[in-house]
């Protein structure tokens, strides 16, 4: 009788101990699921923030979204670091392998993402556009307005003066027309051809301006000087536009986002979804198997 009581008591103690072990394990499984879900949320946040940084139309918003992407990426890394030891404690080799797979893919993703963000916050194409449609436009208009005020030295030269003014203004407009496609294009050879056309147009504008000097009345000399200064200002701005356009940071960051980043994003998400699916199968049966 006494022996039977001892056996029953020992059975109860062992059962209680196993129950506690099962509960602790279930708690860890639940914690692992929460971290894996958080991983997917934070990874989605960093991918979306980078996309917004690429599409932003001001330096301030680009920088703001880039900071959001960095913060979300740091949260991803924190969740990875927290999840890894839990999976190790549970002895879940398949889930550990999936997490390691994600870590490897996320490392590639993060390196590319940083390149994209560095390019996006430079905003060189946007800056070139602002110069083209702002200060450069103003300088071109000032050039036109100064020339329109030119008075011929004699009525007989009026047609010649009008023709030269039209030629000078037209050639400057030709340069302006080329600025937008230059800013948008990513092909170095195409940009080089455009720059040669711009240089040809500039020479024509300067020749027309020089030809006007002997045909204009002395009173128009200040206007000719103003036109020359406006042309110089316009070409200086055009040089800045070309330099910014050549950097092509917005075009390059967008191209990387649509191609390489999209593929790496999909592979990272694939690993995270597989990890979540594997953890979802874990429960009492998974624990008993373990």
For each residue, the residues with C-beta under 8 A, 3 or more apart:
1: 4 5
2: 5 6
3: 6 7
4: 1 7 8
5: 1 2 8 9
6: 2 3 9 10
7: 3 4 10 11
8: 4 5 11 12
9: 5 6 12 13
10: 6 7 13 14
11: 7 8 14 15
12: 8 9 15 16
13: 9 10 16 17
14: 10 11 17 18
15: 11 12 18 19
16: 12 13 19 20
17: 13 14 20 21
18: 14 15 21 22
19: 15 16 22 23
20: 16 17 23 24
21: 17 18 24 25
22: 18 19 25 26 284 287
23: 19 20 26 27
24: 20 21 27 28
25: 21 22 28 29 90 287 290
26: 22 23 29 30 283 284 287
27: 23 24 30 31
28: 24 25 31 32 86 89 90
29: 25 26 32 33 90 279 282 283 286 287
30: 26 27 33 34
31: 27 28 34 35 86
32: 28 29 35 36 83 86 87 90 92 95 279 282
33: 29 30 36 37 276 279 280
34: 30 31 37 38
35: 31 32 38 39 79 82 83 86
36: 32 33 39 40 83 272 275 276 279
37: 33 34 40 41 276
38: 34 35 41 42 75 79
39: 35 36 42 43 76 79 80 83 102 272 275
40: 36 37 43 44 269 272 273 276
41: 37 38 44 45
42: 38 39 45 46 72 73 75 76 79
43: 39 40 46 47 72 76 106 268 269 272
44: 40 41 47 48 269
45: 41 42 48 49 68 69 72 75
46: 42 43 49 50 68 69 70 72 73 76 113
47: 43 44 50 51 261 265
48: 44 45 51 52
49: 45 46 52 53 65 66 68 69 72
50: 46 47 53 54 65 66 69 113 116 117 120 257 261
51: 47 48 54 55 257
52: 48 49 55 56 61 65 68
53: 49 50 56 61 62 63 65 66 69 116 117 120 121
54: 50 51 116 120 250 253 254 257
55: 51 52 254
56: 52 53 61 62 64 65 120 123
57: 61 126
58: 61 62 123 126
59: 62 63 121 123
60: 63 64
61: 52 53 56 57 58 64 65
62: 53 56 58 59 65 66 120 121 123
63: 53 59 60 66 67 121
64: 56 60 61 67 68
65: 49 50 52 53 56 61 62 68 69
66: 49 50 53 62 63 69 70 117 120 121
67: 63 64 70 71
68: 45 46 49 52 64 65 71 72
69: 45 46 49 50 53 65 66 72 73 113 117
70: 46 66 67 73 74 117
71: 67 68 74 75
72: 42 43 45 46 49 68 69 75 76
73: 42 46 69 70 76 77 110 113
74: 70 71 77 78
75: 38 42 45 71 72 78 79
76: 39 42 43 46 72 73 79 80 106
77: 73 74 80 81
78: 74 75 81 82
79: 35 38 39 42 75 76 82 83
80: 39 76 77 83 84 99 102 103 106
81: 77 78 84
82: 35 78 79 85 86
83: 32 35 36 39 79 80 86 87 99
84: 80 81 87 88 96 99
85: 82 88 89
86: 28 31 32 35 82 83 89 90
87: 32 83 84 90 92 95 96 99
88: 84 85 91 96
89: 28 85 86
90: 25 28 29 32 86 87 95 290
91: 88 290
92: 32 87 95 96 278 279 282 290
93: 96 97
94: 97 98 278
95: 32 87 90 92 98 99 275 278 279
96: 84 87 88 92 93 99 100
97: 93 94 100 101
98: 94 95 101 102 271 274 275 278
99: 80 83 84 87 95 96 102 103 271 275
100: 96 97 103 104
101: 97 98 104 105 271
102: 39 80 98 99 105 106 268 271 272 275
103: 80 99 100 106 107
104: 100 101 107 108
105: 101 102 108 109 264 267 268 271
106: 43 76 80 102 103 109 110 268
107: 103 104 110 111
108: 104 105 111 112 264
109: 105 106 112 113 261 264 265 268
110: 73 106 107 113 114
111: 107 108 114 115
112: 108 109 115 116 256 260 261 264
113: 46 50 69 73 109 110 116 117 261
114: 110 111 117 118
115: 111 112 118 119 256
116: 50 53 54 112 113 119 120 253 256 257 261
117: 50 53 66 69 70 113 114 120 121 253
118: 114 115 121 122
119: 115 116 122 249 250 252 253 256
120: 50 53 54 56 62 66 116 117 123 249 250 253
121: 53 59 62 63 66 117 118
122: 118 119 247 249
123: 56 58 59 62 120 126 127 249 250
124: 127 128 244 245 247 248 249 250
125: 128 129 183 184 244 245 247 248 249 250 251
126: 57 58 123 129 130 250
127: 123 124 130 131 244
128: 124 125 131 132 179 183 240 241 244 245
129: 125 126 132 133 180 183
130: 126 127 133 134
131: 127 128 134 135 136 237 240 241 244
132: 128 129 136 137 176 179 180 183 241
133: 129 130 136 137
134: 130 131 137 138
135: 131 138 139 237
136: 131 132 133 139 140 176 179 234 237 238 241
137: 132 133 134 140 141 176
138: 134 135 141 142
139: 135 136 142 143 230 231 233 234 237
140: 136 137 143 144 172 173 176 230 234
141: 137 138 144 145
142: 138 139 145 146 226 230 233
143: 139 140 146 147 168 169 172 227 230 231 234
144: 140 141 147 148 169 172
145: 141 142 148 149
146: 142 143 149 150 223 224 226 227 230
147: 143 144 150 165 168 169 212 223 227
148: 144 145 165
149: 145 146 220 223
150: 146 147 161 165 212 216 220 223 224 227
151: 216 217 219 220
152: 155 156 157 158 160 161 215 216 217
153: 157 214 215 216 217 218
154: 157 158
155: 152 158
156: 152
157: 152 153 154 160 161 215
158: 152 154 155 161 162
159: 162 163
160: 152 157 163 164 215
161: 150 152 157 158 164 165 212 215 216
162: 158 159 165 166
163: 159 160 166 167
164: 160 161 167 168 208 209 211 212 215
165: 147 148 150 161 162 168 169 208 212
166: 162 163 169 170
167: 163 164 170 171 204 205 208
168: 143 147 164 165 171 172 204 205 208 209 212 227
169: 143 144 147 165 166 172 173
170: 166 167 173 174
171: 167 168 174 175 201 202 204 205 208
172: 140 143 144 168 169 175 176 201 205 231 234
173: 140 169 170 176 177
174: 170 171 177 178 197 198 201
175: 171 172 178 179 198 201 202 234 238
176: 132 136 137 140 172 173 179
177: 173 174 180
178: 174 175 181 182 194 197 198
179: 128 132 136 175 176 182 183 238 241 245
180: 129 132 177 183 184
181: 178 184 185 194
182: 178 179 185 191 194 195 241 242 245
183: 125 128 129 132 179 180 241 244 245
184: 125 180 181 251
185: 181 182 190 191 194 251
186: 248 251 252 255
187: 190 191
188: 191 192
189: 192 193
190: 185 187 193 194
191: 182 185 187 188 194 195 242 245 246
192: 188 189 195 196
193: 189 190 196 197
194: 178 181 182 185 190 191 197 198
195: 182 191 192 198 199 242
196: 192 193 199 200
197: 174 178 193 194 200 201
198: 174 175 178 194 195 201 202 238 242
199: 195 196 202 203
200: 196 197 203 204
201: 171 172 174 175 197 198 204 205
202: 171 175 198 199 205 206 235
203: 199 200 206 207
204: 167 168 171 200 201 207 208
205: 167 168 171 172 201 202 208 209 231
206: 202 203 209 210 231
207: 203 204 210 211
208: 164 165 167 168 171 204 205 211 212
209: 164 168 205 206 212 213 224 227 228 231
210: 206 207 213
211: 164 207 208 214 215
212: 147 150 161 164 165 168 208 209 215 216 224
213: 209 210 216 224
214: 153 211
215: 152 153 157 160 161 164 211 212
216: 150 151 152 153 161 212 213 220 221 223 224
217: 151 152 153 220
218: 153 221
219: 151
220: 149 150 151 216 217 223 224
221: 216 218 224 225
222: 225 226
223: 146 147 149 150 216 220 226 227
224: 146 150 209 212 213 216 220 221 227 228
225: 221 222 228 229
226: 142 146 222 223 229 230
227: 143 146 147 150 168 209 223 224 230 231
228: 209 224 225 231 232
229: 225 226 232 233
230: 139 140 142 143 146 226 227 233 234
231: 139 143 172 205 206 209 227 228 234 235
232: 228 229 235 236
233: 139 142 229 230 236 237
234: 136 139 140 143 172 175 230 231 237 238
235: 202 231 232 238 239
236: 232 233 239 240
237: 131 135 136 139 233 234 240 241
238: 136 175 179 198 234 235 241 242
239: 235 236 242 243
240: 128 131 236 237 243 244
241: 128 131 132 136 179 182 183 237 238 244 245
242: 182 191 195 198 238 239 245 246
243: 239 240 246 247
244: 124 125 127 128 131 183 240 241 247
245: 124 125 128 179 182 183 191 241 242 248
246: 191 242 243
247: 122 124 125 243 244
248: 124 125 186 245 251 252
249: 119 120 122 123 124 125 252 253
250: 54 119 120 123 124 125 126 253 254
251: 125 184 185 186 248 254 255
252: 119 186 248 249 255 256
253: 54 116 117 119 120 249 250 256 257
254: 54 55 250 251 257 258
255: 186 251 252 258 259
256: 112 115 116 119 252 253 259 260 261
257: 50 51 54 116 253 254 261 262
258: 254 255 261 262
259: 255 256 262 263
260: 112 256 263 264
261: 47 50 109 112 113 116 256 257 258 264 265
262: 257 258 259 265 266
263: 259 260 266 267
264: 105 108 109 112 260 261 267 268
265: 47 109 261 262 268 269
266: 262 263 269 270
267: 105 263 264 270 271
268: 43 102 105 106 109 264 265 271 272
269: 40 43 44 265 266 272 273
270: 266 267 273 274
271: 98 99 101 102 105 267 268 274 275
272: 36 39 40 43 102 268 269 275 276
273: 40 269 270 276 277
274: 98 270 271 277 278
275: 36 39 95 98 99 102 271 272 278 279
276: 33 36 37 40 272 273 279 280
277: 273 274 280 281
278: 92 94 95 98 274 275 281 282
279: 29 32 33 36 92 95 275 276 282
280: 33 276 277
281: 277 278 286
282: 29 32 92 278 279 286 287
283: 26 29 286 287
284: 22 26 287 288
285: 288 289
286: 29 281 282 283 289 290
287: 22 25 26 29 282 283 284 290
288: 284 285
289: 285 286
290: 25 90 91 92 286 287
